[in-house]
Amino acid sequence: MIKPFKEIRRTLYTNRLRLLLADGIEKKLILPFEKEVFDSLDELIYDGVPVGIYMTHIQPNPKQWINKRDERSVMLSLAFKDCHLMQGYCKCPEEDHFFHCWVENDGWVYDPTYMMKFKKELYYKVFKPNIVEIQSRKELEEEIYYQECLSGNIHPTAVLCAMILLEGTAEKDNNQDLKNEMKLFKEKINYDADRIEAESRLVAQEETKKYKKTKTPPIFAS
């Protein structure tokens, strides 16, 4: 039976993709993120936990967006002093084009889905992105999510929710690395569940009072 043209095209593209990726790995045009990237992310707090822990141990969720951008790409851009957050449509074997976000820095593309960096020329050759928006690090720094991360403030409600999520993930996956990282983070912030819960209640009460007066939703509605 003759295969449909779309299926033949998908097969050809998949084979080409594998060849390009294999060649890129062999020529070191595809590499893991540098240790310095994770070191930078571990110094920043997002939604109650170090960004490095979030990036490494929480699986990507396509429903997680910040102003219609991939949450992990926004977080990843925090690791660089001068970079660009890219948004566009990329090719993949499953569909002609899908909406995607990535970070470009110094001739490399950092893709938080693959957790790898690609030489820009190779990345564009493989995924053929159709770019729809570019934001510089300077532009991103004006946004409230960046300001919160860069401030170093740790919101008690966010910490409480994050700990529940991460502890559940660590137990479910029996992830000892995550357990070890959480232990170090708890020691760093002198974590005490009862104290954090009490602080969270107080903050919630204050934010509720503020909302009633100003009708401005709190930064962390969790």
Residue pairs with C-beta under 8 A, 6 or more apart in sequence:
3 11
10 93
10 94
13 91
13 93
14 93
17 93
17 126
20 122
20 125
20 126
21 30
21 126
23 29
24 30
24 118
24 119
24 122
24 126
29 118
29 119
29 122
30 116
30 117
30 118
30 119
30 122
31 116
31 117
32 115
32 116
32 117
33 110
33 115
33 116
33 117
34 117
36 79
37 76
37 79
37 110
38 52
38 55
38 56
38 79
39 52
40 78
40 79
40 80
41 50
41 51
41 52
41 55
41 75
41 76
41 78
41 79
42 50
42 51
42 52
42 53
43 50
44 50
44 51
44 78
44 149
44 150
44 152
45 51
45 148
45 149
45 152
45 153
45 154
46 54
46 75
46 78
46 145
46 148
46 149
47 54
47 158
47 161
47 162
48 154
48 155
48 157
48 158
48 159
48 160
48 161
48 162
48 163
49 159
49 162
49 163
49 166
49 185
50 181
50 185
51 75
51 78
51 149
52 181
53 166
53 178
53 181
53 182
53 185
54 75
55 72
55 75
55 76
55 112
55 115
56 115
56 181
57 166
57 169
57 170
57 175
57 177
57 178
57 181
58 165
58 166
58 169
60 70
60 72
60 112
60 113
61 71
64 70
64 71
64 72
65 71
66 74
66 145
67 143
69 85
69 87
69 101
70 100
70 101
70 112
72 112
72 113
73 85
73 101
73 102
73 103
73 112
74 85
74 101
74 140
74 145
75 112
75 149
76 103
76 110
76 112
77 83
77 85
77 103
77 137
77 140
78 146
78 149
78 150
80 103
80 105
80 137
81 137
82 105
82 137
83 103
83 104
83 105
83 136
83 137
84 103
84 104
84 105
84 134
84 135
84 136
84 137
85 101
85 103
85 134
85 135
85 137
85 140
86 101
86 102
86 103
86 104
86 109
86 129
86 131
86 133
86 134
87 99
87 100
87 101
87 131
87 132
87 133
87 134
87 135
88 99
88 100
88 129
88 130
88 131
88 132
88 133
89 97
89 98
89 99
89 100
89 129
89 130
89 132
90 97
90 98
90 100
90 127
90 128
90 129
90 130
91 97
91 127
91 128
92 98
92 127
97 130
100 113
100 127
100 129
102 109
102 110
102 111
102 112
102 123
103 109
103 110
103 111
103 112
104 110
104 120
107 119
107 120
108 117
108 118
108 119
108 120
109 117
109 118
109 119
109 120
109 123
109 124
110 117
111 117
111 118
111 123
118 126
123 129
140 146
141 147
141 150
144 219
148 155
148 219
154 189
155 203
155 219
155 220
156 196
156 197
156 199
156 200
156 203
157 200
157 203
157 204
157 220
157 222
158 220
158 222
159 189
159 191
159 196
159 200
160 193
160 196
160 197
160 200
161 222
163 182
163 191
163 193
163 196
166 178
166 182
167 182
169 175
169 178
170 178
170 179
170 182
185 191
207 218
210 216
210 218
211 217
211 218
